[in-house]
Amino acid sequence: MTSTLRTDLLRIEGAADPVGTLPILHGITSYTAEGAGADEEMRRGLSYGAPHSLLPYTRQDGYDRTRTARELPCVVLENEQLTATFLPGYGGRLWSLVHRPSGRELLHRNPVLQPANLALRDAWLAGGVEWNLGTTGHWPLTCEPLHAARLTAPDGTPVLRMYAFERLRRLVLRIDSWLPAGSPALYVHVSVHNPSAEPTPVYWWSNIAVPEDADTRVVGPAEHAFHFDYVSELKRVEFPLLDGRDRSYPGRLDRAADYFLDLPAGERPWIAALDGAGAGLVQTSTERLRGRKLFCWGTGTGGTHWQEWLSGPGAGYLEIQAGLARTQLEHLPMPAGESWHWTEAYGLLEVDPAAVHGSWAEARSAAAAVLDQLVPPAELKRAEALAHEFGAPEEMLAEGSGWAALEIEAGRLPASPLLPFGAPGEEQAPWRALLATGALPVCEPPAAPVTGERWRALLEACAEDWHAHYHLGLLRLAEGEREGARQSFERSLAEQRTPWALRALAFLAADPKEAATLLAEAHRLRPAELALTVEALDALLAADRAAEALLLIEALPAEARAHGRIRLAEAKAAHASGDQGSVRRLLAEGIRVDNLREGDTSLATLWLAVHPELPVPPCYDFRMSEG
């Protein structure tokens, strides 16, 4: 029996990697579950930990839907039973898991590499298994490279280690994956470390995309779930029967929904998606990873369109997920200096189809019994114990960002031979200069943002020019100090009027008219920055200044005016101005917004405003619920 690790190239039709430079100033919203069946622990988790902003990250909105033949570096683990393909360049995603004896792909292996606007930073890919650390949403590194290395387990099994410094929460992430010789399961050991002297809110979900058809049944050890349908509040419901429909068959549901399974205390955590023949992917873990979730797009026009938008025609999928909390709307407090770890296992579960598609109790019992044979709990614990013995890497396979190396130089992250983070790169050069000289070089456009006490202290001691004051404002904003941030941005503007400080002040403005004025000036100072132009137009529309928005659009060069975001803004402005003929013309010519945000129904709304008697064409229907 053998177990191997090799590097390879994944050949795929794909869009170019997403880019973007504008800092993400907003945070996320806390949720409540009053009267929804949530206990005190869940209520605490729902109200805790929502970040003030997503700094230091920048938007990744610079992509399109033009796809060409691409070759992506990948790492492949293989034994007699399974072939697992990882993409270190895309957040370490497990792209494919093939059961070798049958040739069956266990995951939704996307036939294309197509970013779309579903992640915290915008760009996101459907398919495979995505590792999500940080806060509610698809994590900031989902389209970023991780460090990757080869090492050898004490029993001689090759191990793939992928690791990163997640900068929003300032956590160190390590993911060790291996396929023991002859094993029917892939093992993934995850370790998250909080190196700071303060508690940190933590969020983790392993997001697993699997094929979906009308006979796919999602099975897990629960009789209740917390239901979220993107329209109403989170609430605890019976599962799978709700309103007379069996929600464990997502391919038969007409609208998008989340079902967070409420696993009883002490129950082995697992979830499986099984087809009409009773076979499919199962995921299980050690106890710390307690949450399990089912997500489906629904079979409505909008849900079908989203799946085609992400994966092309005929590639329907659903998601089964596993997390630290019971829902994805919660964060957990991680004490200072602590590390949390758990081990996951993935494999093919084959269960008697009569049981799988019988009563819910039969399906759960039969699947659990087969799982106990496939991955006995004792075997999972042995895998966890083995992972604690893994040593230092022997060979580097892929290089991630230089931000961890910068934090090590700054004395804010301990160096470890287990995680060789390499050296800072060009993106970190301005901040290395600040460490070395006590002054941050002026950069245009500005240096990539940072967060953390060390950088704030250095800038507070040396800030004299517009660039240093601008970054000091970002650091204060990241810590929730809006008034202090405003003062820094105003000081930056006093030194030099830049679009960057104007944009930040617009974000802080309480008056929509003031925000629009500031962003319009930012656009005039940097007219070639399309993302700024879009923000200026959105602000003008929000301030009921549609006529000014149309004048701005008319002054744009033809290439910019043809961009989907600009055409959408033009249609909105025309509608607000009463020019419904222009709205009809623009819709008839076609408006394609390559980074339309999940949940944005403005195209359908515009269509219905000017064609109330006609159904929304599928190309404009991104509605995740009807009506």
MILUMFI-856863 format. One line per 4 residues: number of its first residue (from 1); their letters; for each residue x, y, z of C-alpha. Coordinates in steps of 0.5 Angstrom, whole numbers. Each point is the difference from the previous one (the first is absolute). Layout:
<atoms>
NUM	a	X,Y,Z | ...;
</atoms>
This chain:
<atoms>
1	mtst	0,0,0 | 2,7,-2 | -1,7,2 | 3,6,-5;
5	lrtd	1,7,0 | 1,4,-7 | 0,7,-3 | -4,0,-6;
9	llri	-4,5,-5 | -7,1,0 | -2,2,-7 | -7,3,0;
13	egaa	-4,6,-4 | 1,6,5 | -1,7,1 | 6,4,2;
17	dpvg	2,1,7 | -4,5,4 | 3,7,1 | -1,6,4;
21	tlpi	3,5,5 | -6,4,3 | 0,-1,8 | -6,-4,2;
25	lhgi	-3,6,5 | -6,-4,3 | -1,-5,5 | -6,-5,0;
29	tsyt	-6,0,4 | -2,-4,6 | -6,-4,0 | -5,-2,6;
33	aega	-5,-6,1 | -5,3,5 | -6,-5,0 | 4,-5,-5;
37	gade	1,-5,5 | 8,2,1 | 3,-1,7 | 4,4,4;
41	emrr	6,-2,-3 | -2,1,-7 | -3,7,2 | 7,2,2;
45	glsy	3,-3,-6 | -4,4,-5 | 1,6,4 | 8,-1,1;
49	gaph	5,2,-5 | -2,3,-6 | 6,4,-3 | -1,8,0;
53	sllp	3,-1,-7 | 4,-5,-5 | 6,4,0 | 6,-2,-1;
57	ytrq	-3,-3,-6 | -1,3,-7 | -6,-2,-5 | 1,-5,-5;
61	dgyd	-5,3,-5 | 5,0,-6 | -2,-6,-4 | -5,-1,-6;
65	rtrt	-3,-7,-4 | 5,0,-5 | 3,-7,1 | 6,-3,-4;
69	arel	4,-7,1 | 4,1,7 | 5,-5,4 | -1,1,7;
73	pcvv	6,-3,5 | -3,-6,4 | 2,-5,5 | -3,-7,0;
77	lene	-1,-5,5 | -1,-7,-2 | -1,-7,3 | -3,-6,-3;
81	qlta	-7,3,2 | 0,7,-1 | 3,6,-4 | 0,7,3;
85	tflp	2,6,-4 | 1,6,4 | 1,7,-3 | 5,4,5;
89	gygg	-1,6,-5 | -7,1,2 | -1,0,8 | 3,-8,0;
93	rlws	-7,-2,-3 | -1,-8,-1 | -2,1,-7 | -1,-8,-1;
97	lvhr	-1,-6,4 | -1,-6,-5 | -2,-7,3 | 5,-4,-5;
101	psgr	-3,-7,0 | -6,3,-3 | 3,6,-3 | -6,4,3;
105	ellh	1,7,2 | -2,2,7 | 0,7,0 | -3,5,-5;
109	rnpv	6,1,-4 | -1,7,-4 | 1,-1,-7 | 2,7,-1;
113	lqpa	4,5,5 | -5,6,0 | 0,5,6 | -6,3,2;
117	nlal	-2,5,5 | -2,-4,6 | 6,1,5 | 2,5,5;
121	rdaw	5,3,-5 | -5,-1,-6 | 4,-6,-4 | -2,-7,2;
125	lagg	0,-7,-4 | -5,-5,0 | 2,-7,1 | 4,-5,5;
129	vewn	1,1,7 | 2,7,2 | 3,2,7 | -3,6,3;
133	lgtt	3,3,6 | -1,8,2 | -8,2,0 | -6,-2,-2;
137	ghwp	1,-1,-8 | 4,-3,-5 | 7,2,3 | 5,5,-2;
141	ltce	5,-5,-3 | -5,-4,-4 | 4,3,-6 | 7,1,3;
145	plha	6,-5,0 | 2,-4,6 | 6,-2,2 | 1,-8,-1;
149	arlt	5,-5,1 | 2,-7,1 | 1,-4,6 | 0,-7,2;
153	apdg	-4,-3,6 | 3,-4,5 | -3,-7,-3 | 3,3,-7;
157	tpvl	-6,2,-3 | 1,7,-4 | -4,6,2 | -2,6,-3;
161	rmya	1,6,4 | -3,7,-2 | 0,6,5 | -1,7,0;
165	ferl	-1,6,5 | -7,3,0 | 0,7,0 | -7,2,2;
169	rrlv	0,-4,7 | 8,0,0 | 0,-8,1 | 5,-5,-3;
173	lrid	-3,-6,-4 | 3,-6,-1 | -4,-6,-4 | 4,-7,-1;
177	swlp	-3,-5,-5 | 2,-7,-1 | -3,-7,-3 | 3,-6,4;
181	agsp	1,-6,-4 | -6,-3,-2 | -5,4,4 | -7,2,-3;
185	alyv	1,7,3 | 4,6,-1 | 2,3,7 | 0,8,1;
189	hvsv	3,2,7 | -1,8,1 | 3,4,5 | -2,7,2;
193	hnps	5,4,4 | -1,7,3 | 7,3,2 | -3,7,3;
197	aept	-1,1,7 | -7,2,-1 | -6,-5,-1 | -2,0,-8;
201	pvyw	-7,-2,-3 | 1,-6,-4 | -4,-3,-6 | 1,-6,-4;
205	wsni	-4,-4,-5 | 2,-6,-5 | -4,2,-6 | -1,-7,-4;
209	avpe	-3,1,-7 | -3,-7,-2 | -4,-2,-6 | -8,1,0;
213	dadt	-6,-3,-3 | -7,-1,2 | 2,-7,3 | 5,3,5;
217	rvvg	-1,0,7 | 4,3,5 | 0,-4,7 | 3,2,6;
221	paeh	-1,-2,8 | -5,6,1 | -8,0,1 | 0,8,0;
225	afhf	4,5,-4 | 0,8,1 | -3,2,-7 | 3,7,-4;
229	dyvs	-4,1,-6 | 3,7,-2 | -6,3,1 | -2,-1,7;
233	elkr	4,-1,7 | 3,-6,2 | -5,-5,4 | 1,-7,3;
237	vefp	-5,-4,-4 | -1,-8,-1 | 4,-3,-5 | -1,-3,-5;
241	lldg	-7,1,0 | -2,7,-1 | -7,3,-2 | -1,-7,-3;
245	rdrs	6,-1,-4 | 6,-4,1 | 6,5,0 | 5,-6,0;
249	ypgr	-1,0,-8 | 3,7,-2 | -1,-2,-7 | -7,1,1;
253	ldra	0,6,3 | -2,7,-3 | 4,5,3 | 6,1,3;
257	adyf	1,-2,8 | 5,-1,5 | -2,-6,5 | 5,0,6;
261	ldlp	-1,-7,3 | -1,0,8 | 5,-6,2 | -2,-2,7;
265	ager	6,0,5 | 4,-6,0 | -2,-2,-7 | 5,-2,-5;
269	pwia	1,6,-5 | -1,-2,-7 | -4,2,-7 | -1,-4,-6;
273	aldg	-3,2,-7 | -2,-7,-3 | -3,-1,-7 | -6,-5,-2;
277	agag	4,-6,1 | 2,2,7 | 7,2,-2 | 4,7,1;
281	lvqt	5,4,4 | 0,0,7 | 4,4,5 | 1,-1,7;
285	ster	5,3,5 | 2,0,8 | -5,4,5 | 3,7,-1;
289	lrgr	-3,1,-7 | -7,-1,3 | -4,4,-5 | -3,-3,-7;
293	klfc	-4,3,-5 | -4,-1,-7 | 0,6,-5 | -4,-1,-7;
297	wgtg	-1,5,-5 | -7,-2,-1 | -3,-2,-7 | -3,7,-2;
301	tggt	2,4,-6 | 5,4,5 | 3,-6,3 | 1,-3,-6;
305	hwqe	3,6,-3 | 5,1,5 | 2,-7,0 | 1,1,-8;
309	wlsg	4,6,2 | 5,-3,4 | 1,-7,-3 | -3,0,-7;
313	pgag	-7,-4,-3 | -1,-7,3 | 4,1,6 | -5,0,6;
317	ylei	3,0,7 | -2,1,7 | 5,1,6 | 1,-4,7;
321	qagl	4,3,5 | 3,0,7 | 2,5,5 | 2,2,7;
325	artq	-7,3,2 | -7,-2,-2 | -1,5,-5 | 4,4,-4;
329	lehl	-3,7,3 | 4,-2,6 | 7,2,3 | 4,-4,5;
333	pmpa	5,3,5 | 7,-3,-1 | 4,2,7 | 7,3,-1;
337	gesw	6,-4,-2 | -5,-6,-1 | 0,-5,-6 | -6,-4,-2;
341	hwte	0,-6,-4 | -4,-6,-3 | 0,-5,-5 | -5,-1,-6;
345	aygl	0,-6,-5 | -3,-1,-7 | -2,-6,-4 | -6,-4,-4;
349	levd	-5,-2,4 | -5,-6,-3 | -6,-2,4 | -6,-4,-2;
353	paav	-4,5,-4 | -7,-3,3 | 3,3,7 | 2,6,-3;
357	hgsw	-6,2,-3 | -5,-3,5 | -2,4,7 | 5,5,3;
361	aear	2,-5,5 | 1,-5,-4 | 5,4,-5 | 4,3,6;
365	saaa	1,-7,4 | 2,-4,-7 | 5,6,-2 | 3,1,7;
369	avld	1,-8,1 | 4,0,-7 | 4,6,2 | 2,-4,6;
373	qlvp	3,-5,-4 | 3,5,-5 | 3,4,5 | -1,-3,7;
377	pael	1,6,5 | 6,-3,3 | 3,0,-7 | -1,8,0;
381	krae	3,1,7 | 6,-4,-2 | 0,5,-6 | 0,6,4;
385	alah	5,-3,5 | 5,-1,-6 | -1,7,-2 | 3,2,6;
389	efga	6,-3,-1 | 1,3,-7 | 7,4,-1 | 3,5,-4;
393	peem	-1,0,-8 | 5,-3,-4 | -1,3,-7 | -4,7,-2;
397	laeg	-5,-1,-5 | -4,6,0 | 1,7,2 | -5,5,4;
401	sgwa	0,7,1 | 6,4,4 | -5,3,5 | 2,-6,6;
405	alei	7,2,-2 | -1,7,1 | -3,-1,7 | 5,-5,2;
409	eagr	5,6,-1 | -4,5,3 | 0,-5,7 | -7,-1,0;
413	lpas	0,-7,-3 | 5,-6,3 | 4,-3,-5 | -1,-8,-1;
417	pllp	4,-5,-3 | -7,-4,-1 | -2,6,-4 | 5,3,-5;
421	fgap	-3,7,-2 | 6,2,-5 | 1,7,-1 | -4,6,-1;
425	geeq	-1,2,-7 | -1,7,-4 | -7,1,3 | 3,0,7;
429	apwr	6,5,-2 | -3,6,3 | -2,-3,6 | 7,-2,1;
433	alla	3,7,-1 | -4,2,5 | 3,-5,5 | 7,2,-2;
437	tgal	0,7,-1 | -6,2,4 | -4,3,-6 | -5,-2,-5;
441	pvce	2,1,-7 | -5,4,-4 | -3,-4,-5 | -5,1,-5;
445	ppaa	-5,-4,0 | 1,-1,7 | 4,-6,3 | -5,-6,1;
449	pvtg	-3,1,7 | 2,-3,7 | -3,-1,7 | 3,-1,7;
453	erwr	2,4,6 | 8,0,-3 | -2,3,-6 | -5,5,3;
457	alle	5,2,5 | 6,1,-5 | -5,5,-4 | -2,4,6;
461	acae	7,1,1 | 2,2,-7 | -6,2,-4 | 1,7,-4;
465	dwha	-2,-1,-7 | -7,-2,-3 | 2,-7,-1 | 2,-1,7;
469	hyhl	-6,3,3 | -5,-4,-5 | 3,-6,2 | -1,2,8;
473	gllr	-7,1,-2 | -1,-7,-3 | 3,-3,7 | -4,4,4;
477	laeg	-6,-2,-4 | 2,-7,0 | -1,0,8 | -7,4,0;
481	ereg	3,7,1 | -4,3,-5 | 1,7,3 | 7,-1,0;
485	arqs	0,-2,-7 | -3,6,-2 | 5,4,3 | 5,-3,-3;
489	fers	-3,0,-7 | -1,7,0 | 7,1,2 | 2,-4,-6;
493	laeq	-4,5,-4 | 3,6,3 | 6,-3,-2 | -2,-1,-7;
497	rtpw	-7,-2,-3 | 0,-7,-3 | -5,-5,-2 | 2,-5,5;
501	alra	-2,5,6 | -6,3,-3 | -3,-7,-1 | 2,-2,7;
505	lafl	-4,7,3 | -6,-2,-5 | 0,-7,4 | -1,4,6;
509	aadp	-4,5,-2 | -7,0,3 | -4,4,-5 | 0,-4,-7;
513	keaa	0,7,-4 | 7,1,4 | 2,-7,-2 | -2,1,-7;
517	tlla	4,7,-1 | 6,-3,3 | 0,-6,-4 | -1,4,-6;
521	eahr	6,4,1 | 4,-6,1 | -2,-3,-7 | 2,7,-3;
525	lrpa	7,-1,3 | 1,-7,-2 | -5,-1,-6 | 3,-6,-3;
529	elal	-1,-4,7 | -6,-4,-2 | -2,-2,7 | 0,7,2;
533	tvea	-4,2,-6 | -5,-5,2 | 0,2,8 | -1,7,-2;
537	ldal	-6,-2,-5 | -3,-4,6 | 0,6,5 | -3,5,-5;
541	laad	-6,-5,-1 | -1,-1,7 | 0,8,1 | -5,0,-5;
545	raae	5,4,-5 | -2,-4,-6 | 1,5,-5 | 7,1,3;
549	alll	1,-7,-1 | -2,0,-7 | 5,6,-2 | 6,-4,3;
553	ieal	-2,-6,-4 | 0,4,-6 | 7,3,1 | 3,-7,1;
557	paea	4,-3,-6 | -4,-5,-4 | 4,-6,3 | -2,2,7;
561	rahg	-7,2,-2 | -1,-7,-3 | 2,-4,7 | -6,-4,3;
565	rirl	0,4,6 | 0,7,-3 | -6,-2,-5 | -4,-3,6;
569	aeak	1,7,4 | -2,3,-7 | -6,-4,0 | -2,2,8;
573	aaha	2,7,-2 | -5,0,-6 | -5,-3,4 | 0,5,6;
577	sgdq	0,6,-5 | -6,-3,-3 | 3,-2,-7 | -3,-7,0;
581	gsvr	2,0,-8 | 7,0,2 | -1,-6,5 | -3,-4,-5;
585	rlla	5,1,-5 | 6,-1,4 | -4,-7,2 | -1,-2,-7;
589	egir	7,1,-2 | 2,-4,6 | 3,2,7 | 5,-5,3;
593	vdnl	3,1,7 | 6,-4,0 | 1,1,8 | -8,0,2;
597	regd	0,-1,7 | -4,-6,3 | -7,3,2 | 0,6,-5;
601	tsla	-7,-1,-3 | 1,7,-4 | 0,-3,-7 | -7,-3,1;
605	tlwl	-2,6,4 | 1,4,-6 | -3,-4,-5 | -6,-1,4;
609	avhp	0,8,0 | -1,1,-7 | -3,-7,-2 | -5,-1,5;
613	elpv	-4,-5,-4 | 6,-4,-2 | 4,-6,4 | 7,2,2;
617	ppcy	5,-3,-5 | 4,-6,3 | 7,5,-2 | -3,5,5;
621	dfrm	-3,-4,5 | 5,-1,6 | -6,-1,5 | 1,-5,6;
625	seg	-7,0,2 | -6,2,-4 | -3,6,0;
</atoms>
